[in-house]
Every structure is written in structure tokens, then in C-alpha cells.
Amino acid sequence: MPSRHDGSPFLKVLNASDFDGLKSESFSFYSKKLKLNGFRYFYDRDEFKGVVIFFHGAGNGHLAYTRELNAIPEKGYLVYVY
């Protein structure tokens, strides 16, 4: 894939701030020598039902899936995307 498609004028891009109460925090970690960057999405809770690792595929960035990244935490899950 030669390039990502974030910021395409043909996609309506939403952010966490477009959803009342949805939080987004950036994070990074190393996989061997490769640094991976991502975000965690959640609603403030004392406990989560579980953790979901959201793989958004090649090409589109995770912001193309912000509606889904809101729906899963709304149900009580912590979501990681990178």
C-alpha cells in the first residue's frame, strides 16, 4: 500500500470529541525494533467487560471507523487501535 487515506475529502472523519463522553488517549510500544503508535478508546468506568484490539485494515486510518470505536466502548469495553 503506497499511502494511507486519512484526510480524504470523500470521507466524513469524526473524532472522539464528536461523541459525548468518549475518551481517546495515544500510546506507543515496541514490537522488536519497530515502534507502533496507537490510541485507546473508552468511557470512564471502574471496570471494563474486556479489551478489544481493533484492526482497521490497510489504507484507511482508524478515524474512518470512529463510529465503531464509539459503539464498542459504549458497551463497556476498552478498545486499542494501532
Disulfide bonds with the S-S distance in Angstrom:
none
